[in-house]
Amino acid sequence: MPLVGTAGHVDHGKSTLVAALTGRDPDRWAEEKERGLTIDLGFAWTDLDGVEVSFVDVPGHERFLKNMLAGIDPIDVALFVVAADEGWSAQSEEHLAVLDLLGIRPGVVALTKSDRVDGDLLELAALEIAERLEGTSLEAAEIVPVSAISGDGIDELRSALGRLIAEASPRSGPPTLWVDRSFSVAGAGTVVTGSLSGDAVRIGDELVHLPDGTTTRVRTIQSHEQDLEVVGPGRRVALGVPDLARDVADRGTVLTVAGVRATTSMILADLRPARGHEDATSGRGAFHVHMGSGDWPVQLRPIDGSTALLDFDAAIATSVGERFIVRDAGRRAVVAGGRVLHPFPPRRRRRAATTADTMRAAIDAGRDAAAQALLETLGTAPLSTLAEGSGGGTPSEAVTAAGVATTPRHIAAAAERALDAARAHQAAHPLREGIPKAELADAAGIDPVFIDHLIAGEPALEAIGSAVAADGHRPRLTVDQTAEWERVRSALTESGFGPPRASELLDDHELAHALIRRGDLVQVDEFLYLAATLDGLRTALAALPAPFTVSEAKDALGISRKHAVPLMEWCDATALTRRSGDGRVLRD
């Protein structure tokens, strides 16, 4: 069901009107009742045309605008209040700016205290209000004269609200409850309250509390003084969440399902100035961002006339498209509204401007489109990051591997860099099979999980084990290297099982490794052996009694202990032999 919220100047009769509509006084605190002044958020509910409707009543005094902003964001229908005897006032303008900047529509205007003025003044007040509403989200709002004291116009206002509620629909999306109050109940633990939007919540659902990331199950649900098993959007809700510590469930935190909000301390956003504050965000200011039920000091770095980077002093939980209000504490005024374009933006202005263009085109196209746009700007990102940043979306045109996504365009660009890197590697190391895959991924600027996909899509590249060759490259010995290989082979043939150290035999390490990779040579510790020599090792050892010792093997092979020890360890490692007590036996 849609959620109705009041707005308007202090002492224009918002709370009195809600009480007249619902039969419930929305003011909760003794101080509010004593002073006749709403200080914090108030709540009530009633039945309108067979539909149970929640009301959020916000304070109208400028000093309590922070509290007003904490409760106004989730509303679906605005009940804008202007007193006929006072007319348009300062907070009328500011509250209208908030509704307009948050895109809240539809709405109805209650022209209250109609019993205090004559017909001519009532008509003039209505004309002024209509003029003030032009160009805002409430420009089509019906204006209903009403007196909460005499009851005149109450039925007409209820009917107007009923029509709007029938036409409006709560916001779609994951269940979201911005916490505006929390407390502890003996034996039940922490209880949080707020206005629920998005999908329904059921007892037993697992929710995540952000930005701290605590997961908790819903143990109890209460709404409109009723215990429920399930609660839908557009209602005031109290959730029992015993796994959540009371001291972290502050106003401004949010409960939702996992994977639909990003935790960040910087966002890229589109800004729209409030009426009369067109240049307020172009310079310095003591800016605060009000999002959901929270507010945070922020450094505002303009990118261009309508885009800015907002740097928070604490982590917030948000996603693409979320709306917020910017208030300048120094001016004590709402100066702009905004929408989140990117929760993981680049810090450089030029890149940020390009990123804003990409995100702006997708912001109203749905969560999947937002996820795709995020991927286009990031190049590569975990699917979980894209889901969190987009409010639960999945990119529609992505290459995925191991929970990571990238774009075909990114892979194509990386393939060009990879081909250049492979060719350069081959020129520097002609005797190697190719460049290692991990090194190639780094040179191409691509996540290693995509390297096989990249190779498969580039005909000039070929995977050879863990290496990658370009243009059909194969290691080939030069004439000089062939001659050196013949010298080494002759020396090793002569030395048999007791070769010289590798460092004494061959200075060309590239050649040595090439011959090892080719299978001509085998390295055993600090020695090189001909593969053919080691092939005869089984025959030589077979003549020994089983089990045999290192000393017996040394004597049988005619070598020193410096060769025998590493050679026997190599036999164990290659499964030619196995240990048996203090000796070894040949494996079958």
Summary of the structure (lengths in Angstrom):
residues: 588
radius of gyration: 37.0
end to end distance: 77.5
largest distance: 124.0
contacts: 2030
relative contact order: 0.06
helix: 35%
strand: 29%
